[in-house]
Amino acid sequence: GLRTFRRSTVAARLSIGSCSVQGQNPDGPGKPNQDRCFDFTHDTTSICCVGVLDGHGKKGHDVAEYFAKALPNEISKCVDEVPTLTPKIAGDLLTDCFHRTQQNAVADKNVQSRISGCAATVAIIVEKQFIVVANAGDCRAVLGVRRQSQVKGEGPQWKWEALPLSKDSTTDRPEERARIEASGGRIDGSGNVWTGPIGIAMTRVLGDSIMSTVGVLSTPEITTFDLNDILGDEDSESFLLLASDGVWGEMSNDEATQALGENLGASLVEVVEAVQRLVEIARGKWQAGLSIEQKIDDTSCVCVVL
């Protein structure tokens, strides 16, 4: 598969590693990788922003590519205009950027976003202060924290704990289902949302403008986490993981956190290698040990060591 790696250091303290691997589809060989990742650091502050996008539909790769460029540009511009970034302001800023880039995509005739779209999970990290996550779709953000716990008779033990920082936007959630049904959307037995012959698996996405008539939103759900809750413990280690459902389709939050944490090292090269290893583990689970070629989703993740 097509492998792309990007590595960068952020603000002297944070390290970022990312990896995206094209899936395989025996029924549709040559299908492009529809996942995208991005990361950037704001020039004058200790603010870092990362994102994972997972395209779907015939032009999903083009739509994901569009938002992978438009979102960081828009977020960077908005951060420039804010004198102080609080969690509330960061959440509102991310929501505005999702809405604005969606409006721009719909208005741009070169972006075929009517019946193609992408899931998007984006996080702003203000170093040593807080994380704010915006999520639309079924990519996901998880905070991994390595803590010491006492086991009776055995002494202290180190364990990675997974703290979810997003909820998947699907009809499995009663409030999401209710909105779709109230808007006249049709939901099939697998939980997919339909309008006429067009269906998608999510209740919030970027692109897919035709689905807005049946209650599918481009509005992300916002989650905030105060880093003082974990950074106060000098012995703890932590990372933020964003990944597409190439990971989450086969691994739980706990499994992915454990797998990444076990392979994580202090250097930047080790961060990239750990992320690559997580993608390989997820792909191995899709393959399930079978010798015949299985369908494997595009698989991407970004890790920020905090």
Buried (B, 14 or more C-beta within 10 A) or exposed (E): EEEBBBBBEBBEEBBBBBBBBBBBBEEEEEBBBBBBBBBBBBEEBBBBBBBBBBBBBEBBBBBBBBBBEBBBEBBBEBBEEBEEBBBEBBBBBBBEBBBBBBEBBBEEEEBBBBBBBBBBBBBBBBBEBBBBBBBBBBBBBBBBBBBEEEEEEEEEEEEBBBBBBBBBBBBEBEEBBEBBBEBEBEBEEEBBBBBEEBBBBBBBBBBBBBBBEBBBBBEBBBBBBEBEEBBEEEEBBBBBBBBBBBBBBBBEBEBBBBBBBEBBEEEBEBBBBBBBBBBBBBBEBBBEEEEEEBEBBBBBBBBBBB
